[in-house]
Amino acid sequence: MITTNIPLSQWSEFLQDKKLTNALLDRLVHHSKVISITGKSYRMKDYSEKKTKTPKSK
């Protein structure tokens, strides 16, 4: 299993070698299932709740 937050279309920018990226993705994606998840991050749920709460005064 490989996870990334970089879309496959932008991997060549990240790896800075278009030929290498094409070869790498060709081998990775062959016989694979690619699942793209969109929307807000579940991990950020607690962070945004903490951010909106005001601190208790002493």
PDB file of N, CA, C and O in Angstrom, chain B, residues numbered from 101:
ATOM      1  N   MET B 101       0.848  -1.157   0.000  1.00  0.00           N
ATOM      2  CA  MET B 101       0.000   0.000   0.000  1.00  0.00           C
ATOM      3  C   MET B 101       0.902   1.231   0.000  1.00  0.00           C
ATOM      4  O   MET B 101       1.861   1.328   0.766  1.00  0.00           O
ATOM      5  N   ILE B 102       0.570   2.142  -0.863  1.00  0.00           N
ATOM      6  CA  ILE B 102       1.289   3.414  -0.954  1.00  0.00           C
ATOM      7  C   ILE B 102       0.263   4.528  -0.811  1.00  0.00           C
ATOM      8  O   ILE B 102      -0.767   4.518  -1.486  1.00  0.00           O
ATOM      9  N   THR B 103       0.539   5.480   0.059  1.00  0.00           N
ATOM     10  CA  THR B 103      -0.349   6.631   0.221  1.00  0.00           C
ATOM     11  C   THR B 103       0.434   7.910  -0.045  1.00  0.00           C
ATOM     12  O   THR B 103       1.635   7.985   0.215  1.00  0.00           O
ATOM     13  N   THR B 104      -0.258   8.904  -0.562  1.00  0.00           N
ATOM     14  CA  THR B 104       0.370  10.188  -0.841  1.00  0.00           C
ATOM     15  C   THR B 104      -0.690  11.279  -0.879  1.00  0.00           C
ATOM     16  O   THR B 104      -1.860  11.011  -1.153  1.00  0.00           O
ATOM     17  N   ASN B 105      -0.284  12.479  -0.608  1.00  0.00           N
ATOM     18  CA  ASN B 105      -1.193  13.613  -0.755  1.00  0.00           C
ATOM     19  C   ASN B 105      -0.910  14.371  -2.048  1.00  0.00           C
ATOM     20  O   ASN B 105      -1.494  15.425  -2.297  1.00  0.00           O
ATOM     21  N   ILE B 106      -0.012  13.831  -2.866  1.00  0.00           N
ATOM     22  CA  ILE B 106       0.320  14.446  -4.150  1.00  0.00           C
ATOM     23  C   ILE B 106      -0.407  13.678  -5.251  1.00  0.00           C
ATOM     24  O   ILE B 106      -0.230  12.465  -5.368  1.00  0.00           O
ATOM     25  N   PRO B 107      -1.224  14.361  -6.066  1.00  0.00           N
ATOM     26  CA  PRO B 107      -1.908  13.671  -7.163  1.00  0.00           C
ATOM     27  C   PRO B 107      -0.899  13.066  -8.141  1.00  0.00           C
ATOM     28  O   PRO B 107       0.183  13.619  -8.338  1.00  0.00           O
ATOM     29  N   LEU B 108      -1.247  11.945  -8.746  1.00  0.00           N
ATOM     30  CA  LEU B 108      -0.336  11.284  -9.681  1.00  0.00           C
ATOM     31  C   LEU B 108       0.101  12.218 -10.800  1.00  0.00           C
ATOM     32  O   LEU B 108       1.228  12.115 -11.285  1.00  0.00           O
ATOM     33  N   SER B 109      -0.768  13.118 -11.211  1.00  0.00           N
ATOM     34  CA  SER B 109      -0.441  14.060 -12.289  1.00  0.00           C
ATOM     35  C   SER B 109       0.668  15.040 -11.903  1.00  0.00           C
ATOM     36  O   SER B 109       1.253  15.675 -12.781  1.00  0.00           O
ATOM     37  N   GLN B 110       0.967  15.174 -10.616  1.00  0.00           N
ATOM     38  CA  GLN B 110       1.993  16.118 -10.159  1.00  0.00           C
ATOM     39  C   GLN B 110       3.272  15.429  -9.688  1.00  0.00           C
ATOM     40  O   GLN B 110       4.191  16.097  -9.216  1.00  0.00           O
ATOM     41  N   TRP B 111       3.342  14.114  -9.810  1.00  0.00           N
ATOM     42  CA  TRP B 111       4.531  13.404  -9.347  1.00  0.00           C
ATOM     43  C   TRP B 111       5.787  13.813 -10.114  1.00  0.00           C
ATOM     44  O   TRP B 111       6.869  13.863  -9.529  1.00  0.00           O
ATOM     45  N   SER B 112       5.666  14.107 -11.410  1.00  0.00           N
ATOM     46  CA  SER B 112       6.856  14.481 -12.182  1.00  0.00           C
ATOM     47  C   SER B 112       7.443  15.797 -11.685  1.00  0.00           C
ATOM     48  O   SER B 112       8.659  15.984 -11.734  1.00  0.00           O
ATOM     49  N   GLU B 113       6.606  16.707 -11.210  1.00  0.00           N
ATOM     50  CA  GLU B 113       7.115  17.954 -10.622  1.00  0.00           C
ATOM     51  C   GLU B 113       7.868  17.651  -9.328  1.00  0.00           C
ATOM     52  O   GLU B 113       8.928  18.220  -9.067  1.00  0.00           O
ATOM     53  N   PHE B 114       7.313  16.759  -8.531  1.00  0.00           N
ATOM     54  CA  PHE B 114       7.923  16.398  -7.249  1.00  0.00           C
ATOM     55  C   PHE B 114       9.241  15.646  -7.454  1.00  0.00           C
ATOM     56  O   PHE B 114      10.240  15.951  -6.802  1.00  0.00           O
ATOM     57  N   LEU B 115       9.243  14.663  -8.361  1.00  0.00           N
ATOM     58  CA  LEU B 115      10.442  13.856  -8.595  1.00  0.00           C
ATOM     59  C   LEU B 115      11.432  14.525  -9.541  1.00  0.00           C
ATOM     60  O   LEU B 115      12.590  14.112  -9.611  1.00  0.00           O
ATOM     61  N   GLN B 116      11.002  15.541 -10.263  1.00  0.00           N
ATOM     62  CA  GLN B 116      11.829  16.348 -11.158  1.00  0.00           C
ATOM     63  C   GLN B 116      12.459  15.558 -12.296  1.00  0.00           C
ATOM     64  O   GLN B 116      13.526  15.927 -12.787  1.00  0.00           O
ATOM     65  N   ASP B 117      11.814  14.480 -12.720  1.00  0.00           N
ATOM     66  CA  ASP B 117      12.293  13.698 -13.857  1.00  0.00           C
ATOM     67  C   ASP B 117      11.085  13.016 -14.492  1.00  0.00           C
ATOM     68  O   ASP B 117      10.568  12.030 -13.966  1.00  0.00           O
ATOM     69  N   LYS B 118      10.641  13.553 -15.627  1.00  0.00           N
ATOM     70  CA  LYS B 118       9.409  13.072 -16.244  1.00  0.00           C
ATOM     71  C   LYS B 118       9.526  11.620 -16.710  1.00  0.00           C
ATOM     72  O   LYS B 118       8.589  10.844 -16.524  1.00  0.00           O
ATOM     73  N   LYS B 119      10.651  11.239 -17.309  1.00  0.00           N
ATOM     74  CA  LYS B 119      10.817   9.860 -17.794  1.00  0.00           C
ATOM     75  C   LYS B 119      10.836   8.870 -16.637  1.00  0.00           C
ATOM     76  O   LYS B 119      10.206   7.815 -16.710  1.00  0.00           O
ATOM     77  N   LEU B 120      11.547   9.203 -15.582  1.00  0.00           N
ATOM     78  CA  LEU B 120      11.601   8.339 -14.401  1.00  0.00           C
ATOM     79  C   LEU B 120      10.214   8.213 -13.774  1.00  0.00           C
ATOM     80  O   LEU B 120       9.800   7.120 -13.387  1.00  0.00           O
ATOM     81  N   THR B 121       9.507   9.322 -13.675  1.00  0.00           N
ATOM     82  CA  THR B 121       8.168   9.313 -13.085  1.00  0.00           C
ATOM     83  C   THR B 121       7.212   8.452 -13.901  1.00  0.00           C
ATOM     84  O   THR B 121       6.436   7.681 -13.337  1.00  0.00           O
ATOM     85  N   ASN B 122       7.263   8.580 -15.231  1.00  0.00           N
ATOM     86  CA  ASN B 122       6.399   7.760 -16.084  1.00  0.00           C
ATOM     87  C   ASN B 122       6.686   6.277 -15.905  1.00  0.00           C
ATOM     88  O   ASN B 122       5.757   5.474 -15.820  1.00  0.00           O
ATOM     89  N   ALA B 123       7.957   5.907 -15.846  1.00  0.00           N
ATOM     90  CA  ALA B 123       8.320   4.501 -15.653  1.00  0.00           C
ATOM     91  C   ALA B 123       7.881   4.007 -14.277  1.00  0.00           C
ATOM     92  O   ALA B 123       7.353   2.902 -14.147  1.00  0.00           O
ATOM     93  N   LEU B 124       8.099   4.818 -13.266  1.00  0.00           N
ATOM     94  CA  LEU B 124       7.724   4.451 -11.900  1.00  0.00           C
ATOM     95  C   LEU B 124       6.215   4.264 -11.769  1.00  0.00           C
ATOM     96  O   LEU B 124       5.752   3.257 -11.232  1.00  0.00           O
ATOM     97  N   LEU B 125       5.456   5.233 -12.259  1.00  0.00           N
ATOM     98  CA  LEU B 125       3.998   5.143 -12.163  1.00  0.00           C
ATOM     99  C   LEU B 125       3.440   4.007 -13.010  1.00  0.00           C
ATOM    100  O   LEU B 125       2.455   3.374 -12.629  1.00  0.00           O
ATOM    101  N   ASP B 126       4.063   3.746 -14.157  1.00  0.00           N
ATOM    102  CA  ASP B 126       3.628   2.638 -15.003  1.00  0.00           C
ATOM    103  C   ASP B 126       3.708   1.323 -14.240  1.00  0.00           C
ATOM    104  O   ASP B 126       2.804   0.493 -14.331  1.00  0.00           O
ATOM    105  N   ARG B 127       4.782   1.133 -13.491  1.00  0.00           N
ATOM    106  CA  ARG B 127       4.954  -0.103 -12.724  1.00  0.00           C
ATOM    107  C   ARG B 127       4.091  -0.134 -11.464  1.00  0.00           C
ATOM    108  O   ARG B 127       3.570  -1.185 -11.091  1.00  0.00           O
ATOM    109  N   LEU B 128       3.942   1.008 -10.815  1.00  0.00           N
ATOM    110  CA  LEU B 128       3.132   1.060  -9.594  1.00  0.00           C
ATOM    111  C   LEU B 128       1.641   0.873  -9.868  1.00  0.00           C
ATOM    112  O   LEU B 128       0.953   0.175  -9.123  1.00  0.00           O
ATOM    113  N   VAL B 129       1.150   1.489 -10.921  1.00  0.00           N
ATOM    114  CA  VAL B 129      -0.279   1.514 -11.182  1.00  0.00           C
ATOM    115  C   VAL B 129      -0.757   0.258 -11.924  1.00  0.00           C
ATOM    116  O   VAL B 129      -1.944  -0.068 -11.884  1.00  0.00           O
ATOM    117  N   HIS B 130       0.151  -0.440 -12.594  1.00  0.00           N
ATOM    118  CA  HIS B 130      -0.212  -1.655 -13.328  1.00  0.00           C
ATOM    119  C   HIS B 130      -0.812  -2.675 -12.365  1.00  0.00           C
ATOM    120  O   HIS B 130      -0.173  -3.040 -11.378  1.00  0.00           O
ATOM    121  N   HIS B 131      -2.018  -3.134 -12.634  1.00  0.00           N
ATOM    122  CA  HIS B 131      -2.752  -4.091 -11.789  1.00  0.00           C
ATOM    123  C   HIS B 131      -3.040  -3.539 -10.393  1.00  0.00           C
ATOM    124  O   HIS B 131      -3.209  -4.313  -9.451  1.00  0.00           O
ATOM    125  N   SER B 132      -3.098  -2.230 -10.246  1.00  0.00           N
ATOM    126  CA  SER B 132      -3.381  -1.617  -8.941  1.00  0.00           C
ATOM    127  C   SER B 132      -4.774  -1.018  -8.930  1.00  0.00           C
ATOM    128  O   SER B 132      -5.401  -0.828  -9.972  1.00  0.00           O
ATOM    129  N   LYS B 133      -5.231  -0.733  -7.750  1.00  0.00           N
ATOM    130  CA  LYS B 133      -6.473   0.015  -7.576  1.00  0.00           C
ATOM    131  C   LYS B 133      -6.090   1.360  -6.976  1.00  0.00           C
ATOM    132  O   LYS B 133      -5.476   1.425  -5.911  1.00  0.00           O
ATOM    133  N   VAL B 134      -6.453   2.419  -7.661  1.00  0.00           N
ATOM    134  CA  VAL B 134      -6.152   3.770  -7.203  1.00  0.00           C
ATOM    135  C   VAL B 134      -7.433   4.353  -6.616  1.00  0.00           C
ATOM    136  O   VAL B 134      -8.467   4.410  -7.283  1.00  0.00           O
ATOM    137  N   ILE B 135      -7.352   4.777  -5.376  1.00  0.00           N
ATOM    138  CA  ILE B 135      -8.498   5.370  -4.690  1.00  0.00           C
ATOM    139  C   ILE B 135      -8.162   6.825  -4.382  1.00  0.00           C
ATOM    140  O   ILE B 135      -7.236   7.112  -3.623  1.00  0.00           O
ATOM    141  N   SER B 136      -8.912   7.726  -4.971  1.00  0.00           N
ATOM    142  CA  SER B 136      -8.717   9.157  -4.717  1.00  0.00           C
ATOM    143  C   SER B 136      -9.788   9.618  -3.743  1.00  0.00           C
ATOM    144  O   SER B 136     -10.982   9.438  -3.981  1.00  0.00           O
ATOM    145  N   ILE B 137      -9.352  10.204  -2.663  1.00  0.00           N
ATOM    146  CA  ILE B 137     -10.266  10.686  -1.634  1.00  0.00           C
ATOM    147  C   ILE B 137     -10.208  12.207  -1.623  1.00  0.00           C
ATOM    148  O   ILE B 137      -9.134  12.801  -1.539  1.00  0.00           O
ATOM    149  N   THR B 138     -11.377  12.823  -1.708  1.00  0.00           N
ATOM    150  CA  THR B 138     -11.436  14.284  -1.677  1.00  0.00           C
ATOM    151  C   THR B 138     -12.245  14.719  -0.462  1.00  0.00           C
ATOM    152  O   THR B 138     -12.952  13.918   0.150  1.00  0.00           O
ATOM    153  N   GLY B 139     -12.132  15.962  -0.134  1.00  0.00           N
ATOM    154  CA  GLY B 139     -12.877  16.488   1.004  1.00  0.00           C
ATOM    155  C   GLY B 139     -11.947  16.908   2.121  1.00  0.00           C
ATOM    156  O   GLY B 139     -10.724  16.862   1.991  1.00  0.00           O
ATOM    157  N   LYS B 140     -12.550  17.314   3.213  1.00  0.00           N
ATOM    158  CA  LYS B 140     -11.778  17.774   4.363  1.00  0.00           C
ATOM    159  C   LYS B 140     -11.110  16.599   5.065  1.00  0.00           C
ATOM    160  O   LYS B 140     -11.648  15.492   5.094  1.00  0.00           O
ATOM    161  N   SER B 141      -9.951  16.845   5.621  1.00  0.00           N
ATOM    162  CA  SER B 141      -9.207  15.824   6.347  1.00  0.00           C
ATOM    163  C   SER B 141      -9.879  15.523   7.679  1.00  0.00           C
ATOM    164  O   SER B 141     -10.217  16.436   8.433  1.00  0.00           O
ATOM    165  N   TYR B 142     -10.069  14.251   7.964  1.00  0.00           N
ATOM    166  CA  TYR B 142     -10.658  13.848   9.240  1.00  0.00           C
ATOM    167  C   TYR B 142      -9.708  14.181  10.392  1.00  0.00           C
ATOM    168  O   TYR B 142     -10.155  14.480  11.500  1.00  0.00           O
ATOM    169  N   ARG B 143      -8.408  14.130  10.134  1.00  0.00           N
ATOM    170  CA  ARG B 143      -7.425  14.432  11.180  1.00  0.00           C
ATOM    171  C   ARG B 143      -7.506  15.873  11.642  1.00  0.00           C
ATOM    172  O   ARG B 143      -7.141  16.178  12.778  1.00  0.00           O
ATOM    173  N   MET B 144      -7.975  16.758  10.791  1.00  0.00           N
ATOM    174  CA  MET B 144      -8.049  18.173  11.141  1.00  0.00           C
ATOM    175  C   MET B 144      -9.287  18.501  11.969  1.00  0.00           C
ATOM    176  O   MET B 144      -9.421  19.629  12.444  1.00  0.00           O
ATOM    177  N   LYS B 145     -10.197  17.540  12.153  1.00  0.00           N
ATOM    178  CA  LYS B 145     -11.439  17.770  12.894  1.00  0.00           C
ATOM    179  C   LYS B 145     -11.152  18.270  14.306  1.00  0.00           C
ATOM    180  O   LYS B 145     -11.701  19.290  14.723  1.00  0.00           O
ATOM    181  N   ASP B 146     -10.304  17.568  15.044  1.00  0.00           N
ATOM    182  CA  ASP B 146      -9.988  17.956  16.415  1.00  0.00           C
ATOM    183  C   ASP B 146      -9.240  19.284  16.465  1.00  0.00           C
ATOM    184  O   ASP B 146      -9.455  20.088  17.372  1.00  0.00           O
ATOM    185  N   TYR B 147      -8.373  19.510  15.502  1.00  0.00           N
ATOM    186  CA  TYR B 147      -7.613  20.751  15.462  1.00  0.00           C
ATOM    187  C   TYR B 147      -8.545  21.948  15.296  1.00  0.00           C
ATOM    188  O   TYR B 147      -8.403  22.947  16.002  1.00  0.00           O
ATOM    189  N   SER B 148      -9.489  21.855  14.373  1.00  0.00           N
ATOM    190  CA  SER B 148     -10.389  22.992  14.142  1.00  0.00           C
ATOM    191  C   SER B 148     -11.324  23.212  15.328  1.00  0.00           C
ATOM    192  O   SER B 148     -11.701  24.351  15.605  1.00  0.00           O
ATOM    193  N   GLU B 149     -11.709  22.138  16.040  1.00  0.00           N
ATOM    194  CA  GLU B 149     -12.544  22.299  17.230  1.00  0.00           C
ATOM    195  C   GLU B 149     -11.777  23.006  18.344  1.00  0.00           C
ATOM    196  O   GLU B 149     -12.336  23.861  19.031  1.00  0.00           O
ATOM    197  N   LYS B 150     -10.508  22.662  18.529  1.00  0.00           N
ATOM    198  CA  LYS B 150      -9.682  23.303  19.560  1.00  0.00           C
ATOM    199  C   LYS B 150      -9.456  24.772  19.232  1.00  0.00           C
ATOM    200  O   LYS B 150      -9.419  25.622  20.122  1.00  0.00           O
ATOM    201  N   LYS B 151      -9.308  25.056  17.958  1.00  0.00           N
ATOM    202  CA  LYS B 151      -9.033  26.411  17.513  1.00  0.00           C
ATOM    203  C   LYS B 151     -10.215  27.343  17.785  1.00  0.00           C
ATOM    204  O   LYS B 151     -10.015  28.526  18.060  1.00  0.00           O
ATOM    205  N   THR B 152     -11.438  26.827  17.711  1.00  0.00           N
ATOM    206  CA  THR B 152     -12.617  27.673  17.903  1.00  0.00           C
ATOM    207  C   THR B 152     -12.976  27.861  19.369  1.00  0.00           C
ATOM    208  O   THR B 152     -13.703  28.796  19.707  1.00  0.00           O
ATOM    209  N   LYS B 153     -12.483  26.992  20.249  1.00  0.00           N
ATOM    210  CA  LYS B 153     -12.774  27.128  21.680  1.00  0.00           C
ATOM    211  C   LYS B 153     -11.929  28.251  22.269  1.00  0.00           C
ATOM    212  O   LYS B 153     -10.772  28.430  21.888  1.00  0.00           O
ATOM    213  N   THR B 154     -12.501  28.993  23.182  1.00  0.00           N
ATOM    214  CA  THR B 154     -11.758  30.060  23.847  1.00  0.00           C
ATOM    215  C   THR B 154     -11.156  29.508  25.133  1.00  0.00           C
ATOM    216  O   THR B 154     -11.797  28.718  25.824  1.00  0.00           O
ATOM    217  N   PRO B 155      -9.948  29.909  25.458  1.00  0.00           N
ATOM    218  CA  PRO B 155      -9.315  29.412  26.683  1.00  0.00           C
ATOM    219  C   PRO B 155     -10.044  29.913  27.927  1.00  0.00           C
ATOM    220  O   PRO B 155     -10.577  31.022  27.945  1.00  0.00           O
ATOM    221  N   LYS B 156     -10.058  29.086  28.954  1.00  0.00           N
ATOM    222  CA  LYS B 156     -10.698  29.469  30.215  1.00  0.00           C
ATOM    223  C   LYS B 156      -9.830  30.494  30.935  1.00  0.00           C
ATOM    224  O   LYS B 156      -8.610  30.345  31.003  1.00  0.00           O
ATOM    225  N   SER B 157     -10.453  31.518  31.462  1.00  0.00           N
ATOM    226  CA  SER B 157      -9.697  32.517  32.220  1.00  0.00           C
ATOM    227  C   SER B 157      -9.625  32.091  33.676  1.00  0.00           C
ATOM    228  O   SER B 157     -10.529  31.428  34.185  1.00  0.00           O
ATOM    229  N   LYS B 158      -8.556  32.472  34.334  1.00  0.00           N
ATOM    230  CA  LYS B 158      -8.333  32.089  35.738  1.00  0.00           C
ATOM    231  C   LYS B 158      -8.946  33.069  36.679  1.00  0.00           C
ATOM    232  O   LYS B 158      -8.853  32.899  37.895  1.00  0.00           O
TER     233      LYS B 158
END
